[in-house]
Amino acid sequence: LASALAQSVISKGPPLSNRLDMFARTNPAAIAGGDFYVFGRALDTVWFAVGDVAGKGLPAAMLMTRAVAACRVAFLTHRDATVRDVIATIEDELYEHLDEAGLFITMAVGAINEATSTLSVASAGHSPIVWVDEDGASLIPASSPPIGIIRNRLPQITKRVMRPGDCLLIGSDGITEQTAPDGEMFGYDRFVELCRSMRSRPAAEQGRIVCETVHGFAAGNQPSDDSTLVIVQTLRA
């Protein structure tokens, strides 16, 4: 019951948008997991966060519920704030709890202004984050430690103007660290290339392809960690 309640706090899906095509899915490796995603809307801005609590099972899931709540409150109460300010608010809410538990959370937080198609995203120790446009695909690296490691070490903001078809994909390490029966990991290079190859497809189809590709790569090998994928793409005219 506790496991089911923990998973129920995760957003059912992205908000509706006339400018954005979005996909989100998380698959816990155990009954309860520590991966999560959160969406919010403030005026003409769509907010999102993707995170991964260190550890597995119920302890990680309990901290995950607190992280989801902190993100939702930050999105609602900081409508005109920057992504950096929102991450600082989330850290203020979570740091003491993480310190007491001896855990940390990797987290990517971003916002897209639908009127200007401006994306702002930052990563506190979280990966993989892949940016895809007509020039190809590239990783957006983390620029600070995970939340709960060192206080007030906030990440740098990466900004992009999203043209029609441009896409941001945020996964968790359950994707890139999925192993095949021979022990080979799916890896970052394979994931980035897969993201590049899907640019012309809708977000839901991209999500399905990633899940099916990773599942096929595993060839029956059980996942060792939770896996999460969030995709945000600008609609074509």
HUHUMO-V801364 format. One record per residue. N is the residue number from 1. RES is the residue in three letters. SS is DSSP state (H for helix, E for strand, C for the rest). PHI is phi in radians with two decimals (NA if undefined). PSI is psi as a letter, one per 20 degrees, with the letter a starting at -180 (* if undefined). Layout:
n=N res=RES ss=SS phi=PHI psi=PSI
n=N res=RES ss=SS phi=PHI psi=PSI
//
This chain:
n=1 res=LEU ss=C phi=NA psi=g
n=2 res=ALA ss=H phi=-1.08 psi=h
n=3 res=SER ss=H phi=-1.11 psi=g
n=4 res=ALA ss=H phi=-1.11 psi=g
n=5 res=LEU ss=H phi=-1.12 psi=h
n=6 res=ALA ss=H phi=-1.09 psi=g
n=7 res=GLN ss=H phi=-1.21 psi=h
n=8 res=SER ss=H phi=-1.23 psi=i
n=9 res=VAL ss=C phi=-1.35 psi=i
n=10 res=ILE ss=C phi=-1.20 psi=q
n=11 res=SER ss=C phi=-0.95 psi=p
n=12 res=LYS ss=C phi=-1.20 psi=h
n=13 res=GLY ss=C phi=3.10 psi=r
n=14 res=PRO ss=C phi=-1.19 psi=q
n=15 res=PRO ss=C phi=-1.25 psi=q
n=16 res=LEU ss=C phi=-1.23 psi=q
n=17 res=SER ss=C phi=-2.62 psi=q
n=18 res=ASN ss=C phi=-1.49 psi=i
n=19 res=ARG ss=C phi=-1.97 psi=h
n=20 res=LEU ss=E phi=-2.14 psi=q
n=21 res=ASP ss=E phi=-1.96 psi=p
n=22 res=MET ss=E phi=-2.28 psi=q
n=23 res=PHE ss=E phi=-2.46 psi=q
n=24 res=ALA ss=E phi=-2.65 psi=p
n=25 res=ARG ss=E phi=-2.73 psi=q
n=26 res=THR ss=E phi=-2.32 psi=p
n=27 res=ASN ss=E phi=-2.21 psi=o
n=28 res=PRO ss=C phi=-1.20 psi=q
n=29 res=ALA ss=C phi=-1.32 psi=h
n=30 res=ALA ss=C phi=-2.05 psi=a
n=31 res=ILE ss=C phi=-1.03 psi=h
n=32 res=ALA ss=C phi=-2.21 psi=q
n=33 res=GLY ss=C phi=-2.22 psi=r
n=34 res=GLY ss=C phi=-1.88 psi=i
n=35 res=ASP ss=E phi=-1.35 psi=q
n=36 res=PHE ss=E phi=-2.76 psi=r
n=37 res=TYR ss=E phi=-2.42 psi=q
n=38 res=VAL ss=E phi=-2.46 psi=p
n=39 res=PHE ss=E phi=-2.12 psi=q
n=40 res=GLY ss=E phi=-2.65 psi=r
n=41 res=ARG ss=E phi=-2.31 psi=p
n=42 res=ALA ss=E phi=-2.41 psi=o
n=43 res=LEU ss=C phi=0.99 psi=d
n=44 res=ASP ss=C phi=-1.76 psi=k
n=45 res=THR ss=E phi=-2.05 psi=p
n=46 res=VAL ss=E phi=-1.74 psi=p
n=47 res=TRP ss=E phi=-1.76 psi=q
n=48 res=PHE ss=E phi=-2.65 psi=q
n=49 res=ALA ss=E phi=-2.52 psi=q
n=50 res=VAL ss=E phi=-2.28 psi=p
n=51 res=GLY ss=E phi=-2.48 psi=r
n=52 res=ASP ss=E phi=-2.53 psi=o
n=53 res=VAL ss=E phi=-1.38 psi=p
n=54 res=ALA ss=C phi=-1.02 psi=q
n=55 res=GLY ss=C phi=1.67 psi=a
n=56 res=LYS ss=C phi=-2.41 psi=r
n=57 res=GLY ss=H phi=1.30 psi=b
n=58 res=LEU ss=H phi=-1.11 psi=g
n=59 res=PRO ss=H phi=-1.01 psi=g
n=60 res=ALA ss=H phi=-1.13 psi=h
n=61 res=ALA ss=H phi=-1.13 psi=h
n=62 res=MET ss=H phi=-1.14 psi=g
n=63 res=LEU ss=H phi=-1.20 psi=h
n=64 res=MET ss=H phi=-1.07 psi=g
n=65 res=THR ss=H phi=-1.10 psi=h
n=66 res=ARG ss=H phi=-1.18 psi=h
n=67 res=ALA ss=H phi=-1.14 psi=g
n=68 res=VAL ss=H phi=-1.06 psi=g
n=69 res=ALA ss=H phi=-1.09 psi=g
n=70 res=ALA ss=H phi=-1.10 psi=h
n=71 res=CYS ss=H phi=-1.14 psi=g
n=72 res=ARG ss=H phi=-1.09 psi=g
n=73 res=VAL ss=H phi=-1.12 psi=g
n=74 res=ALA ss=H phi=-1.09 psi=g
n=75 res=PHE ss=H phi=-1.12 psi=h
n=76 res=LEU ss=H phi=-1.34 psi=h
n=77 res=THR ss=H phi=-1.69 psi=i
n=78 res=HIS ss=C phi=-2.22 psi=l
n=79 res=ARG ss=C phi=-1.05 psi=h
n=80 res=ASP ss=C phi=-1.85 psi=j
n=81 res=ALA ss=C phi=-1.47 psi=r
n=82 res=THR ss=C phi=-1.45 psi=r
n=83 res=VAL ss=H phi=-1.02 psi=h
n=84 res=ARG ss=H phi=-1.07 psi=g
n=85 res=ASP ss=H phi=-1.14 psi=h
n=86 res=VAL ss=H phi=-1.14 psi=g
n=87 res=ILE ss=H phi=-1.09 psi=h
n=88 res=ALA ss=H phi=-1.08 psi=g
n=89 res=THR ss=H phi=-1.14 psi=g
n=90 res=ILE ss=H phi=-1.09 psi=g
n=91 res=GLU ss=H phi=-1.09 psi=g
n=92 res=ASP ss=H phi=-1.02 psi=h
n=93 res=GLU ss=H phi=-1.31 psi=h
n=94 res=LEU ss=H phi=-1.77 psi=h
n=95 res=TYR ss=H phi=-1.00 psi=g
n=96 res=GLU ss=H phi=-1.09 psi=g
n=97 res=HIS ss=H phi=-1.13 psi=g
n=98 res=LEU ss=H phi=-1.17 psi=h
n=99 res=ASP ss=H phi=-1.10 psi=g
n=100 res=GLU ss=H phi=-1.14 psi=h
n=101 res=ALA ss=H phi=-1.46 psi=i
n=102 res=GLY ss=C phi=1.21 psi=k
n=103 res=LEU ss=C phi=-2.15 psi=r
n=104 res=PHE ss=C phi=-2.54 psi=r
n=105 res=ILE ss=E phi=-2.28 psi=p
n=106 res=THR ss=E phi=-1.42 psi=q
n=107 res=MET ss=E phi=-2.65 psi=p
n=108 res=ALA ss=E phi=-1.96 psi=p
n=109 res=VAL ss=E phi=-2.22 psi=p
n=110 res=GLY ss=E phi=-2.61 psi=r
n=111 res=ALA ss=E phi=-2.55 psi=q
n=112 res=ILE ss=E phi=-2.19 psi=p
n=113 res=ASN ss=E phi=-1.44 psi=o
n=114 res=GLU ss=C phi=-1.18 psi=h
n=115 res=ALA ss=C phi=-1.25 psi=h
n=116 res=THR ss=C phi=-1.89 psi=i
n=117 res=SER ss=C phi=1.03 psi=k
n=118 res=THR ss=E phi=-1.61 psi=p
n=119 res=LEU ss=E phi=-1.80 psi=p
n=120 res=SER ss=E phi=-2.19 psi=p
n=121 res=VAL ss=E phi=-2.51 psi=q
n=122 res=ALA ss=E phi=-2.48 psi=q
n=123 res=SER ss=E phi=-2.19 psi=p
n=124 res=ALA ss=E phi=-1.71 psi=n
n=125 res=GLY ss=C phi=1.26 psi=j
n=126 res=HIS ss=C phi=-1.73 psi=q
n=127 res=SER ss=C phi=-2.81 psi=q
n=128 res=PRO ss=C phi=-1.56 psi=q
n=129 res=ILE ss=E phi=-2.17 psi=p
n=130 res=VAL ss=E phi=-2.12 psi=p
n=131 res=TRP ss=E phi=-1.78 psi=p
n=132 res=VAL ss=E phi=-2.22 psi=p
n=133 res=ASP ss=E phi=-2.43 psi=a
n=134 res=GLU ss=C phi=-1.16 psi=i
n=135 res=ASP ss=C phi=-1.56 psi=i
n=136 res=GLY ss=E phi=2.35 psi=b
n=137 res=ALA ss=E phi=-2.32 psi=q
n=138 res=SER ss=E phi=-2.61 psi=q
n=139 res=LEU ss=E phi=-1.40 psi=q
n=140 res=ILE ss=C phi=-1.74 psi=o
n=141 res=PRO ss=C phi=-1.36 psi=q
n=142 res=ALA ss=C phi=-1.20 psi=q
n=143 res=SER ss=C phi=-2.18 psi=j
n=144 res=SER ss=E phi=-2.72 psi=r
n=145 res=PRO ss=C phi=-1.16 psi=r
n=146 res=PRO ss=C phi=-1.04 psi=q
n=147 res=ILE ss=E phi=-1.19 psi=p
n=148 res=GLY ss=C phi=1.87 psi=i
n=149 res=ILE ss=C phi=-1.60 psi=f
n=150 res=ILE ss=C phi=-2.33 psi=p
n=151 res=ARG ss=C phi=-1.27 psi=q
n=152 res=ASN ss=C phi=1.16 psi=k
n=153 res=ARG ss=C phi=-1.78 psi=n
n=154 res=LEU ss=C phi=-1.47 psi=q
n=155 res=PRO ss=C phi=-1.32 psi=q
n=156 res=GLN ss=C phi=-1.38 psi=q
n=157 res=ILE ss=C phi=-1.67 psi=p
n=158 res=THR ss=E phi=-1.76 psi=p
n=159 res=LYS ss=E phi=-2.05 psi=q
n=160 res=ARG ss=E phi=-2.47 psi=q
n=161 res=VAL ss=E phi=-1.69 psi=o
n=162 res=MET ss=C phi=-1.48 psi=o
n=163 res=ARG ss=C phi=-1.49 psi=r
n=164 res=PRO ss=C phi=-0.92 psi=p
n=165 res=GLY ss=C phi=1.62 psi=i
n=166 res=ASP ss=C phi=-1.14 psi=q
n=167 res=CYS ss=E phi=-2.54 psi=q
n=168 res=LEU ss=E phi=-2.07 psi=p
n=169 res=LEU ss=E phi=-2.08 psi=p
n=170 res=ILE ss=E phi=-2.06 psi=o
n=171 res=GLY ss=E phi=-1.92 psi=a
n=172 res=SER ss=C phi=-2.26 psi=r
n=173 res=ASP ss=H phi=-1.19 psi=i
n=174 res=GLY ss=H phi=-1.14 psi=h
n=175 res=ILE ss=H phi=-1.42 psi=g
n=176 res=THR ss=H phi=-1.25 psi=h
n=177 res=GLU ss=C phi=-1.72 psi=j
n=178 res=GLN ss=C phi=-1.10 psi=p
n=179 res=THR ss=E phi=-1.85 psi=q
n=180 res=ALA ss=C phi=-1.48 psi=r
n=181 res=PRO ss=C phi=-0.99 psi=h
n=182 res=ASP ss=C phi=-1.51 psi=j
n=183 res=GLY ss=C phi=1.65 psi=i
n=184 res=GLU ss=C phi=-1.20 psi=p
n=185 res=MET ss=E phi=-1.55 psi=q
n=186 res=PHE ss=C phi=-1.02 psi=g
n=187 res=GLY ss=C phi=1.41 psi=r
n=188 res=TYR ss=H phi=-1.27 psi=g
n=189 res=ASP ss=H phi=-1.05 psi=g
n=190 res=ARG ss=H phi=-1.15 psi=h
n=191 res=PHE ss=H phi=-1.17 psi=g
n=192 res=VAL ss=H phi=-1.08 psi=g
n=193 res=GLU ss=H phi=-1.14 psi=h
n=194 res=LEU ss=H phi=-1.09 psi=g
n=195 res=CYS ss=H phi=-1.06 psi=g
n=196 res=ARG ss=H phi=-1.08 psi=g
n=197 res=SER ss=H phi=-1.24 psi=i
n=198 res=MET ss=C phi=-1.77 psi=j
n=199 res=ARG ss=C phi=-0.95 psi=h
n=200 res=SER ss=C phi=-1.40 psi=i
n=201 res=ARG ss=C phi=-1.73 psi=q
n=202 res=PRO ss=C phi=-1.10 psi=q
n=203 res=ALA ss=H phi=-1.05 psi=g
n=204 res=ALA ss=H phi=-1.09 psi=h
n=205 res=GLU ss=H phi=-1.21 psi=h
n=206 res=GLN ss=H phi=-1.04 psi=g
n=207 res=GLY ss=H phi=-1.06 psi=g
n=208 res=ARG ss=H phi=-1.10 psi=g
n=209 res=ILE ss=H phi=-1.13 psi=g
n=210 res=VAL ss=H phi=-1.05 psi=g
n=211 res=CYS ss=H phi=-1.07 psi=g
n=212 res=GLU ss=H phi=-1.19 psi=h
n=213 res=THR ss=H phi=-1.17 psi=g
n=214 res=VAL ss=H phi=-1.16 psi=g
n=215 res=HIS ss=H phi=-1.10 psi=g
n=216 res=GLY ss=H phi=-1.14 psi=h
n=217 res=PHE ss=H phi=-1.10 psi=h
n=218 res=ALA ss=H phi=-1.14 psi=h
n=219 res=ALA ss=C phi=0.87 psi=l
n=220 res=GLY ss=C phi=1.66 psi=i
n=221 res=ASN ss=C phi=-1.18 psi=p
n=222 res=GLN ss=C phi=-1.26 psi=q
n=223 res=PRO ss=C phi=-1.14 psi=p
n=224 res=SER ss=C phi=-1.63 psi=i
n=225 res=ASP ss=C phi=-2.63 psi=r
n=226 res=ASP ss=C phi=-1.09 psi=q
n=227 res=SER ss=E phi=-2.27 psi=p
n=228 res=THR ss=E phi=-2.40 psi=q
n=229 res=LEU ss=E phi=-2.49 psi=p
n=230 res=VAL ss=E phi=-2.16 psi=p
n=231 res=ILE ss=E phi=-2.19 psi=p
n=232 res=VAL ss=E phi=-2.23 psi=p
n=233 res=GLN ss=E phi=-2.30 psi=p
n=234 res=THR ss=E phi=-1.38 psi=p
n=235 res=LEU ss=C phi=-1.21 psi=q
n=236 res=ARG ss=C phi=-1.38 psi=q
n=237 res=ALA ss=C phi=-1.15 psi=*
//
